[in-house]
Amino acid sequence: MFSSLPIKRACLSFTSACSLLTLLGCAPTTAQKPVAFTPPGHWLPAPAPENSVLVNYHRCNAAWAIRHQSLTDQQVQQACDMMAENEIKFHALFP
């Protein structure tokens, strides 16, 4: 009674459309992010090296060190303790 030909065509075009959209979604974009440009005569000096700004240095352990400007010894110790706790939690979550 009913012809299944239109249904087959509709399914084929739907499948083709899905395949095309999938391929287009995986294609790399050609647009690049804009690069910061400084016109001639408007240059900025390079930022100061970190060791000249963050003059205080504290090594928490063999892997971590903290550079800071004006933390107290108590704040530095709290930061080291907090990083150690986070490392334990991280390795418990991702063994």
N, C-alpha and C positions, 0 to 999 in steps of 0.2 A: 504494500500500500504506500508506505512512505519510503522515499529514497534516502539512503544513508550517505549519499555523496556530499551534500552540503555540510553535514556534520563532520565528515572526514576532512573536508577542506578547511572548516573552521578550526578543527584540532591541529591540523598541519600549520595553519598560519599562526595560531596561538603559540605552538611549539617553536616555530621560527622566530617569532617576536621575542619570546623568552630567551632563546639562544643568543639573539642579536643583542638584547639588553645586557645579558651576562657578559658577553665579550666587550661591549662598550664600557661596562662598569669596571672591567679589569684593565682597560687600556691606560697607559701612563698619560698623564697630562703634559701638554707641551708648554703650558704657561709656567713661567718661573717667578719666584717671589722677587719683588723689587729689591734692589741693592741700595743701601744707604749711599747717597752721593753728597759730597761736599764740594761746592763750586770753588774754583781757584780764588785764593785770597780769604777764604773763610775756614781754614783748617783749624782743627782743635788739637791741642797737645795730647800726647799719649797719656793714658791714666797712670797714676803713680803705681809703682810696684807694690804688691800686697804686703811685703815685709816692711815697707816704710809707713804704711797706714795702720796695719794690724801689728803693732810692735811687740805685743806680749805673746809668748808662745808657751803652750803647756802640752806635754805628751801624756795622754791618758794611758796608753799601753803601746805595744809594738805596732799596732795598726792605726791608731787614731791620734791625731794631734789637734789642738784647738788654738787658733790665732784670734786675738781679741784686742780691743783698745782699752777697755776699762772695766772688765769684770772683776769682782772680788774673788778671793781664793775659794770662798764658799760657793759662789755661783759656778766657778769653773769645775769644782768637784761635783756639784749637782748635775752639771751637763755631762760630765764623764760617766756618772752613775746612770743617768737616763739613757745614754747611748748603750751602755752595757746591758741594761734591762731590755732595750729594744732589740739588741742583737739576740738575746736569749729567746724572746718572743718570735723573732723572725725565723730562727733555726728550728723552733718548735713547730711553726706553721709550715715551713718548707724544709723538711729533713733531708 
